[in-house]
Amino acid sequence: MRTRSFWNELSLVALLGISCWGCKVSSVTSDGAVSSTGGSVGSGGASGSGGSTGAGGARTCTGVPTTTSGPTGGPCDIYADDGGPCIAAHSTARALYAAYNGPLYQVKKTDGTTMDIGVLAPGGFANSADQDSFCGVSACTISIIYDQSGGGNNLTKSPAGGAKTTPDNEANAKSAPATFSGHAVYGVHIVPGIGYRNDAACGTATGDNPETEYMVVAGTPFNNGCCFDYGNMETTSRDDGEGTMEAVYFGNCTIWGKGADNGPWVMGDLENGLWAGNGSPYNNNLPLTYAYVTGMVKGDSAGKNHWTIKSGNAQSGTLTTPFDGARPSTLYVPMRKEGAIGLGTGGDNTSSATGNWFEGVMTTTYSTDAADDKVQANIVAAYGG
């Protein structure tokens, strides 16, 4: 039974600069890891007295944030009301829960000093003035993207592995400025060599189990390199074969599959295949020329052989569904998702992508269309205001 109130939890989160809602905190390490008698959370994941590390680096989840039901909440409140709470919620632009008042991300100077960047108010936009004040004219990178969900699934630079034998680099914290609803914020500017990952993610979908994931990105820049992704990846940071990942992609890479014309498109990265549908070219998946894009990939319940791509203008209108159907081939049936979380690279750590990323969430259910519509409305209200 929890004996601390929600607001006491919230104050503790804000004070310590962590995103582990409901944890029994005993220490905070310099890399942002949080130790707890109920398990451990941090950039790489560790096991505590209540958690364990398995072959895939799995660990016990502790704590979930209080949510606000209905369309007045943030995206993760909406999905929780739909029966599928977020198990990962990342953004450098804003809070993804109506009540979230913790840190969004951490910036780091070349001398190693760091500062957590929070929100202007609960449920609000990033306090970018804190970044500007801390970084000044000095070089600054984004060293941690905090998980707002309560699962501790923070993202730090990708470790060496797979296609890249050295760790990835951190993004320049100043390279993706934007203004939404009158608020200046910074995105994550991905260029070749930059990527973030958590190979010991907690509570993510594995195997053929369902999930919903979306990201909000800038319509430019993009490129045809692999792979400007956000979502479910291999815990090994290596190519473990078709179906071992399921992530949202944006760009115009045509190595495996493509949509209509020359792109860019929202596609699903299912490993050894960027898919615009279940064939290539899949001409129902049209190029997206919006200033900011919502991209969504959903995998249905085990055994259904069904997945969905949705996309839209992050600043106006509703989502479209360029694909809704069966997996591309029997190589993806059943899926063998491993449950790591990555941003800016392929599942095997291929790091040649370009893009500006602002937010993304993951759940472990196949969300309803009604919930997706509410989430898109929430995104439009924030990014198009």
C-alpha positions as CSV (number, residue, x, y, z in Angstrom):
1,M,0.0,0.0,0.0
2,R,1.3,3.5,-0.8
3,T,1.4,5.8,2.2
4,R,2.7,8.9,0.5
5,S,0.3,11.2,-1.3
6,F,0.5,12.1,-5.0
7,W,1.7,15.7,-4.3
8,N,4.4,14.5,-1.9
9,E,5.6,12.2,-4.6
10,L,5.5,15.0,-7.1
11,S,7.5,17.3,-4.7
12,L,10.1,14.5,-4.3
13,V,10.4,14.0,-8.0
14,A,10.9,17.7,-8.6
15,L,13.4,18.0,-5.8
16,L,15.6,15.1,-6.9
17,G,15.3,15.7,-10.6
18,I,14.0,12.2,-11.4
19,S,11.0,10.7,-13.0
20,C,10.3,7.7,-10.8
21,W,6.9,8.3,-9.5
22,G,6.1,6.1,-6.5
23,C,9.7,4.8,-6.0
24,K,11.2,4.4,-2.5
25,V,14.3,6.5,-3.3
26,S,17.5,5.9,-1.4
27,S,20.1,7.6,-3.7
28,V,20.6,9.4,-7.0
29,T,23.8,8.7,-9.0
30,S,25.6,11.2,-11.2
31,D,24.3,9.6,-14.4
32,G,20.7,10.0,-13.4
33,A,20.2,6.4,-12.1
34,V,17.8,6.1,-9.1
35,S,18.3,3.3,-6.6
36,S,15.3,2.0,-4.7
37,T,14.4,-0.7,-2.3
38,G,11.6,-1.6,-4.7
39,G,13.9,-2.0,-7.7
40,S,16.1,0.3,-9.7
41,V,15.7,2.7,-12.5
42,G,18.2,4.7,-14.5
43,S,19.9,5.2,-17.8
44,G,21.1,1.7,-18.1
45,G,18.9,-0.1,-15.6
46,A,20.0,-2.1,-12.6
47,S,18.4,-4.5,-10.2
48,G,17.6,-3.7,-6.6
49,S,16.2,-5.8,-3.8
50,G,12.8,-6.0,-5.6
51,G,14.0,-6.1,-9.2
52,S,16.0,-8.5,-11.3
53,T,18.0,-8.3,-14.5
54,G,17.4,-11.1,-17.0
55,A,18.8,-12.0,-20.4
56,G,17.2,-9.0,-22.0
57,G,18.0,-6.6,-19.1
58,A,14.4,-6.6,-17.9
59,R,13.7,-5.0,-14.5
60,T,10.8,-4.6,-12.2
61,C,8.6,-1.5,-12.7
62,T,7.7,0.6,-9.7
63,G,5.2,3.3,-9.5
64,V,2.8,5.0,-11.9
65,P,1.8,8.6,-12.1
66,T,-1.7,9.9,-11.3
67,T,-3.6,10.5,-14.5
68,T,-6.4,12.8,-15.6
69,S,-9.1,11.0,-17.6
70,G,-10.5,12.2,-20.8
71,P,-9.5,14.7,-23.5
72,T,-8.6,17.4,-21.0
73,G,-5.5,15.5,-19.9
74,G,-2.3,14.9,-21.7
75,P,-1.7,12.2,-24.3
76,C,-0.8,9.7,-21.6
77,D,-3.8,10.5,-19.5
78,I,-5.9,9.9,-22.6
79,Y,-4.3,6.5,-23.3
80,A,-4.7,5.6,-19.6
81,D,-8.4,6.3,-19.8
82,D,-8.5,4.1,-22.9
83,G,-7.0,1.2,-20.9
84,G,-3.5,1.5,-22.1
85,P,-1.3,3.7,-19.9
86,C,2.0,4.9,-21.3
87,I,5.0,2.8,-20.3
88,A,7.3,5.4,-21.8
89,A,6.7,9.1,-22.3
90,H,9.5,11.2,-23.6
91,S,9.6,14.9,-24.7
92,T,12.0,17.8,-24.6
93,A,9.1,20.1,-25.5
94,R,6.3,19.5,-22.9
95,A,4.8,17.4,-20.2
96,L,2.7,14.5,-21.5
97,Y,0.5,14.2,-18.4
98,A,-1.7,17.0,-17.1
99,A,-0.1,16.7,-13.7
100,Y,3.5,16.1,-14.6
101,N,5.8,18.6,-12.9
102,G,9.2,16.8,-13.1
103,P,12.2,17.1,-15.4
104,L,11.9,16.6,-19.1
105,Y,15.5,16.3,-20.0
106,Q,19.0,17.1,-18.9
107,V,21.6,19.3,-20.6
108,K,25.4,18.9,-20.2
109,K,28.3,21.2,-20.8
110,T,31.7,20.0,-22.0
111,D,33.1,20.3,-18.5
112,G,30.6,17.6,-17.4
113,T,28.2,19.9,-15.4
114,T,24.6,19.2,-15.9
115,M,21.2,20.8,-15.4
116,D,17.7,19.3,-15.5
117,I,15.2,21.2,-17.6
118,G,11.7,21.1,-16.2
119,V,8.3,22.6,-17.1
120,L,6.9,26.1,-16.7
121,A,3.9,24.7,-14.8
122,P,2.4,21.2,-14.3
123,G,1.4,19.8,-17.6
124,G,3.1,22.6,-19.4
125,F,5.9,23.4,-21.9
126,A,9.6,23.1,-21.2
127,N,11.3,25.9,-19.3
128,S,13.8,26.6,-22.1
129,A,15.0,29.8,-20.4
130,D,16.7,27.5,-17.8
131,Q,18.6,25.8,-20.7
132,D,19.5,29.2,-22.2
133,S,20.7,30.5,-18.8
134,F,22.8,27.4,-18.0
135,C,24.3,26.8,-21.4
136,G,24.8,30.5,-22.4
137,V,27.4,30.6,-25.2
138,S,28.9,27.2,-24.1
139,A,28.4,24.0,-26.0
140,C,25.6,21.9,-24.5
141,T,24.3,18.4,-25.3
142,I,21.1,16.6,-24.3
143,S,22.4,13.9,-22.0
144,I,19.2,12.4,-20.6
145,I,15.6,12.4,-21.9
146,Y,13.6,11.6,-18.9
147,D,10.7,9.1,-18.9
148,Q,7.6,10.8,-17.5
149,S,5.6,7.5,-17.3
150,G,6.9,6.4,-13.9
151,G,8.7,3.3,-15.3
152,G,12.1,4.9,-15.2
153,N,12.7,4.3,-18.9
154,N,15.1,7.3,-19.4
155,L,17.0,7.6,-22.7
156,T,20.7,8.2,-22.8
157,K,23.2,8.0,-25.6
158,S,23.2,4.6,-27.3
159,P,25.9,2.1,-26.3
160,A,28.3,0.6,-28.7
161,G,26.8,-2.4,-30.5
162,G,25.7,-3.8,-33.8
163,A,26.4,-1.5,-36.8
164,K,28.4,1.0,-34.6
165,T,31.3,-0.2,-32.6
166,T,31.5,3.0,-30.5
167,P,28.8,4.7,-28.4
168,D,26.6,7.2,-30.1
169,N,27.0,10.9,-29.5
170,E,24.6,13.2,-27.7
171,A,22.5,15.8,-29.6
172,N,23.5,19.4,-29.6
173,A,20.9,20.9,-27.2
174,K,20.6,24.1,-29.2
175,S,20.2,22.7,-32.7
176,A,16.4,22.3,-32.9
177,P,14.7,25.4,-31.6
178,A,11.0,25.8,-32.2
179,T,8.1,27.9,-30.8
180,F,4.7,26.3,-30.1
181,S,1.7,28.1,-28.6
182,G,4.0,31.0,-27.9
183,H,6.6,28.9,-26.0
184,A,10.2,28.5,-27.1
185,V,11.4,24.9,-26.8
186,Y,14.1,22.7,-28.1
187,G,13.8,19.4,-29.9
188,V,16.4,16.6,-30.3
189,H,18.4,17.2,-33.5
190,I,19.4,13.8,-34.9
191,V,22.3,13.7,-37.4
192,P,24.5,10.7,-38.3
193,G,26.3,9.4,-35.2
194,I,23.7,10.6,-32.7
195,G,21.2,8.3,-31.0
196,Y,19.6,7.4,-27.7
197,R,18.6,4.1,-26.2
198,N,17.5,2.1,-23.1
199,D,18.3,-1.6,-23.6
200,A,17.0,-2.4,-20.1
201,A,13.5,-0.8,-20.5
202,C,10.8,-1.7,-18.1
203,G,7.3,-2.9,-18.9
204,T,7.5,-2.6,-22.7
205,A,5.8,-4.9,-25.2
206,T,7.7,-8.0,-26.1
207,G,7.1,-10.9,-28.4
208,D,3.8,-10.7,-30.4
209,N,2.1,-8.6,-27.7
210,P,0.4,-5.3,-28.6
211,E,1.6,-1.8,-28.4
212,T,0.8,1.8,-29.6
213,E,3.6,4.3,-30.2
214,Y,3.7,7.7,-31.7
215,M,6.2,10.5,-32.2
216,V,6.0,14.2,-33.2
217,V,8.8,15.4,-35.5
218,A,9.6,18.3,-37.8
219,G,8.7,17.8,-41.4
220,T,12.3,18.9,-42.3
221,P,15.1,18.0,-42.1
222,F,14.9,14.4,-43.1
223,N,17.1,12.0,-45.2
224,N,17.2,8.6,-46.8
225,G,19.5,7.1,-44.2
226,C,18.7,4.5,-41.6
227,C,16.9,5.2,-39.4
228,F,15.1,8.1,-37.9
229,D,13.1,5.9,-35.5
230,Y,11.4,6.0,-32.1
231,G,10.1,2.9,-30.4
232,N,10.6,-0.7,-29.6
233,M,14.1,-2.2,-30.5
234,E,16.4,-5.1,-29.7
235,T,17.8,-5.3,-26.2
236,T,21.1,-6.5,-27.8
237,S,21.6,-3.3,-29.9
238,R,22.0,-5.8,-32.8
239,D,20.0,-7.0,-35.7
240,D,18.2,-10.0,-34.3
241,G,16.1,-10.6,-37.3
242,E,12.7,-9.7,-38.8
243,G,10.1,-8.8,-36.2
244,T,12.5,-8.2,-33.3
245,M,11.6,-4.5,-33.3
246,E,8.6,-2.2,-34.0
247,A,9.3,1.5,-34.2
248,V,7.9,4.6,-35.9
249,Y,10.1,5.9,-38.8
250,F,10.0,9.2,-40.7
251,G,12.1,9.9,-43.8
252,N,12.4,8.8,-47.4
253,C,14.7,5.8,-47.1
254,T,13.9,3.3,-49.9
255,I,16.4,0.5,-49.1
256,W,13.5,-1.9,-48.1
257,G,10.1,-0.4,-48.8
258,K,8.6,2.9,-49.8
259,G,5.3,4.7,-50.1
260,A,4.1,6.8,-53.0
261,D,6.3,9.1,-55.0
262,N,9.5,10.3,-53.2
263,G,8.4,10.8,-49.6
264,P,9.0,11.5,-46.9
265,W,6.6,9.0,-45.2
266,V,5.7,7.6,-41.8
267,M,6.6,3.9,-41.9
268,G,7.0,1.1,-39.5
269,D,10.6,-0.2,-38.8
270,L,10.0,-3.9,-38.1
271,E,13.6,-4.9,-38.5
272,N,15.2,-5.7,-41.9
273,G,12.4,-3.7,-43.3
274,L,11.0,-0.2,-43.3
275,W,7.4,-0.7,-44.3
276,A,4.9,1.8,-45.6
277,G,2.3,-1.0,-45.7
278,N,2.5,-4.7,-46.5
279,G,4.1,-4.2,-49.9
280,S,6.3,-1.9,-51.8
281,P,5.7,0.6,-53.2
282,Y,2.6,1.0,-51.0
283,N,0.9,3.9,-52.8
284,N,-1.7,4.6,-50.2
285,N,1.0,5.9,-47.9
286,L,1.4,9.5,-49.3
287,P,4.3,11.9,-48.9
288,L,4.0,14.3,-45.9
289,T,4.9,17.9,-46.4
290,Y,3.7,19.4,-43.1
291,A,6.0,21.6,-41.0
292,Y,5.4,19.1,-38.1
293,V,4.3,15.6,-38.3
294,T,2.5,13.1,-36.1
295,G,3.6,9.5,-36.9
296,M,2.0,6.5,-35.2
297,V,2.6,2.7,-35.4
298,K,0.3,0.2,-33.7
299,G,0.7,-3.6,-33.3
300,D,-2.4,-5.5,-32.5
301,S,-2.8,-8.3,-30.0
302,A,-0.9,-11.6,-30.2
303,G,-2.0,-13.9,-32.9
304,K,-3.9,-11.3,-34.9
305,N,-1.3,-10.6,-37.6
306,H,-2.5,-7.0,-37.7
307,W,-0.8,-3.7,-37.5
308,T,-1.6,0.0,-38.4
309,I,0.2,3.1,-39.5
310,K,-1.4,6.6,-38.8
311,S,0.0,10.0,-39.7
312,G,-1.1,13.6,-39.7
313,N,-0.3,17.3,-39.4
314,A,0.8,17.9,-35.8
315,Q,-0.5,21.5,-36.1
316,S,-4.0,21.0,-37.6
317,G,-6.6,18.4,-38.6
318,T,-7.0,14.7,-37.8
319,L,-5.0,11.6,-38.4
320,T,-5.2,9.5,-41.6
321,T,-4.6,5.8,-41.8
322,P,-2.4,5.0,-44.7
323,F,-2.2,1.4,-43.7
324,D,-4.2,-1.0,-41.6
325,G,-3.8,-4.7,-42.3
326,A,-1.6,-7.8,-42.2
327,R,2.2,-8.0,-41.6
328,P,4.4,-7.7,-44.7
329,S,5.3,-11.4,-44.7
330,T,5.4,-14.5,-42.7
331,L,8.9,-13.5,-41.4
332,Y,7.0,-11.0,-39.2
333,V,4.4,-13.5,-37.9
334,P,4.6,-13.8,-35.0
335,M,6.4,-10.7,-34.0
336,R,9.4,-11.2,-31.7
337,K,9.7,-7.7,-30.1
338,E,12.4,-7.4,-27.5
339,G,11.4,-4.3,-25.7
340,A,14.3,-1.9,-25.7
341,I,13.5,1.8,-26.5
342,G,15.5,3.7,-29.0
343,L,15.5,7.1,-30.7
344,G,17.4,8.2,-33.8
345,T,18.9,4.9,-34.9
346,G,17.9,1.6,-36.3
347,G,17.4,-1.4,-34.1
348,D,21.0,-2.6,-34.8
349,N,22.3,0.9,-33.9
350,T,22.7,2.0,-37.5
351,S,23.2,5.7,-37.0
352,S,23.0,7.6,-40.3
353,A,19.6,9.4,-39.9
354,T,18.6,13.0,-39.8
355,G,15.6,14.6,-38.2
356,N,14.2,16.8,-35.4
357,W,12.2,15.0,-32.7
358,F,10.0,16.6,-30.1
359,E,8.0,13.9,-28.3
360,G,7.0,10.2,-28.3
361,V,5.1,7.7,-26.2
362,M,4.7,3.9,-26.0
363,T,1.9,1.8,-24.5
364,T,1.3,-1.9,-24.3
365,T,-2.2,-2.0,-25.8
366,Y,-3.6,-1.5,-29.3
367,S,-5.4,1.8,-28.7
368,T,-8.9,2.7,-29.9
369,D,-9.4,5.1,-32.8
370,A,-11.3,7.3,-30.4
371,A,-8.2,7.6,-28.1
372,D,-5.9,8.2,-31.1
373,D,-8.2,11.0,-32.2
374,K,-8.1,12.6,-28.8
375,V,-4.3,12.4,-28.7
376,Q,-4.0,14.0,-32.1
377,A,-6.4,16.8,-30.9
378,N,-4.2,17.3,-27.9
379,I,-1.0,17.4,-30.1
380,V,-2.7,20.0,-32.4
381,A,-3.7,22.1,-29.4
382,A,-0.1,22.2,-28.2
383,Y,1.9,22.4,-31.5
384,G,-0.6,24.4,-33.5
385,G,-1.7,27.0,-31.0
